[in-house]
């Protein structure tokens, strides 16, 4: 897993910075997916921490969901197979549920497991 360490070092800060810029410019809640073939444990811990910590530089709390590529592919496939076009409200509901899960989780490991389960069933 050592080879994925640069993912945290090169991905975490730019993503949070870009999300903060978007939140400042839009003036409304904004969310982000972080998708990679494998998610580094340091990224999971960092993203979980910024869910639970209001940081003024990041314009408050940040909602960044780290997902392994195979889980994201399942989400896309579910949307493709649905008998309707998923709505923006359904996408937002997924992000809001990730916030609720983060606030009730006792660790990043618990949160990340729950987020992956939620992602697989996001249209149910």
Backbone torsions as a table, in degrees:
resi	resn	phi	psi	omega
1	UNK	NA	-13.8	-179.9
2	UNK	-53.7	-36.4	-176.3
3	UNK	-63.5	-17.7	-179.0
4	UNK	-90.8	-3.8	-179.2
5	UNK	-54.8	-39.9	177.8
6	UNK	-58.6	-23.3	177.4
7	UNK	-57.2	-45.2	178.4
8	UNK	-69.0	-45.3	-175.7
9	UNK	-66.6	-37.6	-177.0
10	UNK	-100.3	-17.3	-176.6
11	UNK	-100.0	-40.1	-172.8
12	UNK	-59.6	-52.8	-176.5
13	UNK	-66.8	-48.1	-179.5
14	UNK	-61.3	-37.7	-179.5
15	UNK	-64.7	-46.9	-179.7
16	UNK	-64.8	-37.6	178.9
17	UNK	-64.4	-44.3	-180.0
18	UNK	-66.5	-40.7	178.2
19	UNK	-63.9	-42.0	178.2
20	UNK	-61.9	-41.7	178.4
21	UNK	-62.1	-43.4	178.6
22	UNK	-63.2	-42.9	179.3
23	UNK	-62.3	-41.0	177.4
24	UNK	-62.8	-46.6	-176.1
25	UNK	-70.0	-39.8	-176.3
26	UNK	-83.6	-30.5	-179.5
27	UNK	68.7	24.4	178.6
28	UNK	-147.9	168.0	-178.5
29	UNK	-55.7	137.5	178.6
30	UNK	-135.3	150.3	-174.1
31	UNK	-135.9	163.6	-176.8
32	UNK	-145.1	142.2	168.5
33	UNK	-103.9	135.9	173.7
34	UNK	-113.4	109.5	-173.8
35	UNK	-115.8	131.6	177.7
36	UNK	-152.3	157.8	178.7
37	UNK	-53.4	-41.8	176.4
38	UNK	-136.4	138.8	179.4
39	UNK	-99.8	126.1	179.1
40	UNK	-70.2	141.9	179.8
41	UNK	-59.9	-32.3	178.5
42	UNK	-66.6	-36.6	176.9
43	UNK	-65.1	-44.3	179.0
44	UNK	-58.3	-48.1	-179.2
45	UNK	-61.9	-43.3	-179.7
46	UNK	-64.3	-48.7	-178.6
47	UNK	-65.0	-36.7	176.3
48	UNK	-62.7	-42.7	-179.4
49	UNK	-62.3	-42.2	-178.3
50	UNK	-76.8	-13.5	168.8
51	UNK	-67.5	-39.3	-170.0
52	UNK	-98.4	-2.1	-176.7
53	UNK	-126.8	123.1	176.4
54	UNK	-81.1	120.7	-178.4
55	UNK	-122.2	118.9	-175.0
56	UNK	-60.0	-38.5	178.2
57	UNK	-59.0	-31.9	-179.9
58	UNK	-96.5	12.8	179.0
59	UNK	60.8	50.2	176.8
60	UNK	92.2	-144.1	179.4
61	UNK	-77.9	148.6	179.5
62	UNK	-118.2	134.4	179.5
63	UNK	-109.1	98.4	178.0
64	UNK	-126.7	118.4	-179.1
65	UNK	-99.8	115.7	175.1
66	UNK	-84.2	125.2	179.5
67	UNK	-132.0	135.3	172.0
68	UNK	-66.9	149.0	-176.5
69	UNK	-53.3	-41.6	-177.7
70	UNK	-63.8	-33.3	177.2
71	UNK	-70.9	-43.2	177.9
72	UNK	-61.6	-40.0	176.9
73	UNK	-60.6	-37.1	176.6
74	UNK	-65.2	-38.0	177.2
75	UNK	-63.1	-45.4	180.0
76	UNK	-64.3	-42.6	179.0
77	UNK	-62.1	-40.8	178.0
78	UNK	-61.9	-41.3	178.3
79	UNK	-65.5	-40.7	178.6
80	UNK	-64.4	-39.9	-177.1
81	UNK	-80.5	-13.8	-178.1
82	UNK	-63.7	149.9	179.6
83	UNK	-82.1	8.5	-179.7
84	UNK	-146.2	170.0	176.3
85	UNK	-90.2	119.7	178.1
86	UNK	-56.4	143.3	-175.5
87	UNK	-95.5	160.8	173.9
88	UNK	-57.6	-32.8	178.9
89	UNK	-63.6	-35.6	177.9
90	UNK	-69.5	-38.6	176.8
91	UNK	-64.6	-46.6	179.2
92	UNK	-60.7	-39.9	179.8
93	UNK	-58.8	-38.8	177.4
94	UNK	-61.3	-45.5	179.7
95	UNK	-66.5	-42.2	178.7
96	UNK	-63.5	-39.7	178.1
97	UNK	-64.2	-32.0	177.9
98	UNK	-65.8	-32.4	177.3
99	UNK	-68.1	-46.8	179.3
100	UNK	-59.3	-44.4	179.3
101	UNK	-62.4	-43.1	179.7
102	UNK	-61.1	-43.4	-176.8
103	UNK	-69.1	-24.5	-179.2
104	UNK	-100.9	-3.3	-179.8
105	UNK	-85.7	147.0	179.9
106	UNK	-94.0	-8.3	178.7
107	UNK	-157.8	164.8	177.5
108	UNK	-66.7	-29.1	179.5
109	UNK	-67.7	-45.9	177.2
110	UNK	-61.4	-45.6	-179.5
111	UNK	-61.5	-47.6	-177.0
112	UNK	-63.3	-41.1	176.6
113	UNK	-61.3	-45.0	-179.4
114	UNK	-66.6	-38.4	179.2
115	UNK	-63.3	-42.6	179.4
116	UNK	-64.4	-40.3	176.8
117	UNK	-63.9	-42.6	179.6
118	UNK	-63.7	-39.1	-179.0
119	UNK	-62.8	-41.0	-178.3
120	UNK	-64.6	-30.6	-177.4
121	UNK	-113.6	30.6	-172.6
122	UNK	-63.7	-21.7	179.6
123	UNK	-100.7	2.0	-179.6
124	UNK	-82.2	NA	NA
